[in-house]
Amino acid sequence: MTAPRIDAHLHLWDLDEGGYSWLGPQHGHIFRSFTAIEAEALMGQYGIDSAILVQAEDSQQDTDAMLRTARTETWVRGVVAWVPLDDDLAAEAEIERLSSEPVVCGLRHLVHDDPREGFLELPAVRRSLRRAAAAGLAFDVPDAWPRHLQQTVDLARAVPELTVVLDHLGKPPLEAGKENFRPWRDSMRALAALPNTAAKVSGLRLPGVPYTKEAIRPAWEEALNTFGPQRLMLGSDWPVSLMGGPYSESLQVLDDLVDELSPNEQQWLRSRSAESAYKL
């Protein structure tokens, strides 16, 4: 019997139900709806048993759509939802509502799209995240490098009871020279030094940037050496990843790297780390 596998970072959206402010015709073939049926078929072809659905818009509509999917699709292991973290009363009410949904395992805000540079430092946001931690929810931070990675470190230090999950390894500068890679590396080491943090090896496939085992190895080895297999999880970032290539190719490069590790380390990366960080 093969060990279970979790895609720790997958999105769905239905453009007939509502808009996604960041998504437009300029995004080419991902500017369409992506359904649970399509996702399940791809996961089955690649041997993925379940997935974490992650919010793709800062809206209740997007969260509620994921919850509806989770009620009918058994492969949904968890939902990373959105709440208005900067609004104390609204956030408290929404966290209470989401706490009644066992599938909700975390929260996320598109900090990289928020015009406020210091969003993660806002007192109201910190208070809301303390409430989230008390409710047993993790907090995902997307696309943190370069603007928000140090803020992520500061957040994890200020709210030690909160599990902070860094999406996409913070978006390391894979295409840049070593002089740009070093600041990312230093921030990653500072984050990994805090025990309440984890990271996703996901979202590393970008248009125009080589996506091969050797191209991403420097970021991979840095993450592996700092976080360790017990705090790293694998995600496809589908369907955003389709801008670079098919679902299977996005995961195959990661699998080639993971296959170099021991069976126990492989299992942490493929399922147990996600189960631990999100309390699944």
DODREN-20520 format. One line per 2 residues: number of its first residue (from 0); their letters; for each residue x, y, z of C-alpha. Coordinates in steps of 0.25 Angstrom, whole numbers, plus 5000, padded with zeros to 4 digits. Layout:
<sites>
NUM) A) X:Y:Z | ...
</sites>
This chain:
<sites>
0) MT) 5000:5000:5000 | 5006:5013:4996
2) AP) 5007:5025:5006 | 4997:5036:5005
4) RI) 5000:5048:4998 | 4995:5063:5000
6) DA) 4995:5074:4990 | 4997:5085:5001
8) HL) 4994:5097:4992 | 4983:5096:4982
10) HL) 4973:5107:4977 | 4959:5106:4971
12) WD) 4951:5118:4965 | 4938:5120:4958
14) LD) 4938:5133:4950 | 4923:5132:4948
16) EG) 4921:5133:4963 | 4930:5145:4966
18) GY) 4942:5152:4961 | 4957:5151:4965
20) SW) 4963:5165:4966 | 4977:5160:4961
22) LG) 4972:5151:4950 | 4970:5156:4936
24) PQ) 4972:5153:4921 | 4986:5156:4923
26) HG) 4988:5143:4930 | 4984:5135:4918
28) HI) 4979:5121:4919 | 4977:5122:4934
30) FR) 4967:5133:4932 | 4955:5123:4933
32) SF) 4948:5115:4944 | 4955:5103:4950
34) TA) 4946:5093:4956 | 4947:5082:4967
36) IE) 4944:5071:4956 | 4956:5076:4948
38) AE) 4965:5076:4960 | 4961:5062:4965
40) AL) 4964:5056:4951 | 4978:5062:4951
42) MG) 4981:5058:4965 | 4976:5044:4962
44) QY) 4985:5043:4950 | 4997:5047:4958
46) GI) 4994:5039:4970 | 4991:5050:4980
48) DS) 4980:5046:4990 | 4976:5059:4996
50) AI) 4978:5074:4996 | 4978:5087:5004
52) LV) 4969:5097:4997 | 4975:5111:4998
54) QA) 4968:5124:4997 | 4971:5132:4984
56) ED) 4963:5145:4987 | 4961:5153:4999
58) SQ) 4946:5151:5000 | 4936:5143:5007
60) QD) 4930:5139:4994 | 4943:5131:4991
62) TD) 4944:5125:5005 | 4929:5120:5004
64) AM) 4931:5114:4990 | 4943:5106:4996
66) LR) 4934:5102:5008 | 4923:5097:4998
68) TA) 4933:5089:4991 | 4939:5083:5004
70) RT) 4925:5078:5008 | 4923:5070:4995
72) ET) 4938:5066:4991 | 4944:5056:5001
74) WV) 4958:5059:4995 | 4958:5072:5002
76) RG) 4966:5071:5014 | 4966:5085:5019
78) VV) 4962:5099:5015 | 4971:5112:5017
80) AW) 4961:5123:5017 | 4961:5138:5018
82) VP) 4956:5147:5028 | 4957:5163:5029
84) LD) 4968:5162:5039 | 4969:5177:5040
86) DD) 4955:5179:5045 | 4954:5174:5060
88) LA) 4939:5171:5061 | 4937:5166:5047
90) AE) 4950:5157:5048 | 4945:5152:5062
92) AE) 4931:5148:5056 | 4937:5141:5044
94) IE) 4947:5133:5052 | 4936:5129:5061
96) RL) 4928:5125:5049 | 4939:5117:5042
98) SS) 4943:5110:5055 | 4930:5102:5054
100) EP) 4935:5097:5040 | 4944:5085:5044
102) VV) 4951:5086:5030 | 4956:5100:5032
104) CG) 4971:5099:5036 | 4976:5112:5033
106) LR) 4975:5127:5029 | 4982:5135:5018
108) HL) 4982:5149:5013 | 4988:5153:5000
110) VH) 4998:5162:5006 | 5006:5164:4993
112) DD) 4994:5170:4987 | 4990:5179:4999
114) PR) 4995:5194:4997 | 4999:5195:5011
116) EG) 5013:5191:5013 | 5012:5188:5027
118) FL) 4999:5180:5027 | 5005:5169:5036
120) EL) 5010:5179:5046 | 4996:5185:5048
122) PA) 4991:5184:5063 | 4977:5179:5058
124) VR) 4984:5169:5049 | 4992:5164:5061
126) RS) 4980:5163:5070 | 4972:5155:5060
128) LR) 4983:5145:5058 | 4984:5143:5072
130) RA) 4969:5139:5072 | 4972:5130:5060
132) AA) 4983:5123:5068 | 4974:5121:5079
134) AG) 4964:5115:5070 | 4975:5105:5065
136) LA) 4977:5112:5051 | 4990:5114:5044
138) FD) 4993:5126:5036 | 4999:5125:5022
140) VP) 5007:5137:5016 | 5008:5137:5001
142) DA) 5019:5143:4992 | 5027:5149:5003
144) WP) 5040:5152:4997 | 5045:5163:4996
146) RH) 5034:5172:5003 | 5028:5163:5014
148) LQ) 5038:5153:5018 | 5044:5160:5029
150) QT) 5030:5164:5034 | 5027:5150:5034
152) VD) 5039:5147:5043 | 5034:5158:5052
154) LA) 5020:5153:5052 | 5024:5139:5056
156) RA) 5033:5144:5067 | 5022:5153:5072
158) VP) 5011:5143:5072 | 5018:5130:5076
160) EL) 5005:5122:5078 | 5002:5124:5063
162) TV) 5007:5114:5053 | 5012:5123:5041
164) VL) 5013:5115:5028 | 5021:5122:5017
166) DH) 5016:5119:5004 | 5025:5117:4992
168) LG) 5037:5118:5000 | 5034:5132:5000
170) KP) 5037:5133:4985 | 5052:5132:4985
172) PL) 5059:5140:4974 | 5063:5127:4965
174) EA) 5066:5136:4953 | 5075:5145:4961
176) GK) 5090:5145:4964 | 5096:5141:4977
178) EN) 5096:5155:4982 | 5080:5155:4982
180) FR) 5079:5141:4987 | 5087:5143:4999
182) PW) 5077:5153:5006 | 5066:5143:5003
184) RD) 5074:5132:5009 | 5077:5140:5022
186) SM) 5062:5143:5024 | 5059:5129:5022
188) RA) 5069:5125:5033 | 5063:5135:5042
190) LA) 5049:5130:5040 | 5053:5115:5041
192) AL) 5060:5118:5054 | 5046:5120:5060
194) PN) 5039:5107:5064 | 5025:5112:5060
196) TA) 5028:5113:5045 | 5027:5104:5033
198) AK) 5028:5106:5018 | 5023:5101:5005
200) VS) 5031:5096:4994 | 5021:5101:4983
202) GL) 5019:5112:4973 | 5033:5112:4968
204) RL) 5029:5110:4954 | 5029:5124:4947
206) PG) 5028:5128:4932 | 5042:5130:4926
208) VP) 5049:5124:4938 | 5055:5110:4936
210) YT) 5048:5100:4944 | 5057:5088:4946
212) KE) 5063:5080:4958 | 5076:5088:4957
214) AI) 5070:5101:4955 | 5062:5101:4968
216) RP) 5072:5092:4976 | 5079:5104:4983
218) AW) 5065:5109:4989 | 5061:5094:4992
220) EE) 5074:5091:4999 | 5074:5104:5007
222) AL) 5059:5101:5011 | 5062:5086:5014
224) NT) 5075:5090:5023 | 5068:5101:5031
226) FG) 5053:5096:5032 | 5056:5081:5031
228) PQ) 5046:5071:5025 | 5037:5072:5037
230) RL) 5034:5086:5034 | 5033:5086:5019
232) ML) 5021:5082:5010 | 5019:5080:4995
234) GS) 5009:5088:4987 | 5005:5089:4973
236) DW) 5000:5104:4973 | 4990:5099:4962
238) PV) 4984:5105:4954 | 4994:5117:4955
240) SL) 5005:5107:4952 | 4999:5105:4938
242) MG) 5005:5118:4934 | 5018:5110:4934
244) GP) 5014:5096:4930 | 5005:5084:4933
246) YS) 5001:5080:4947 | 5009:5067:4946
248) ES) 5022:5074:4942 | 5021:5084:4953
250) LQ) 5020:5072:4963 | 5030:5063:4956
252) VL) 5042:5073:4958 | 5039:5073:4973
254) DD) 5037:5058:4973 | 5051:5056:4967
256) LV) 5057:5064:4978 | 5049:5057:4989
258) DE) 5053:5044:4984 | 5067:5047:4988
260) LS) 5063:5046:5003 | 5060:5035:5012
262) PN) 5046:5028:5012 | 5043:5035:5026
264) EQ) 5047:5049:5021 | 5039:5047:5008
266) QW) 5027:5044:5016 | 5028:5056:5024
268) LR) 5029:5065:5012 | 5018:5058:5004
270) SR) 5007:5058:5016 | 5012:5058:5030
272) SA) 5017:5072:5030 | 5004:5078:5025
274) ES) 4996:5069:5035 | 5005:5075:5046
276) AY) 5004:5089:5042 | 4990:5090:5039
278) KL) 4985:5080:5051 | 4978:5071:5041
</sites>
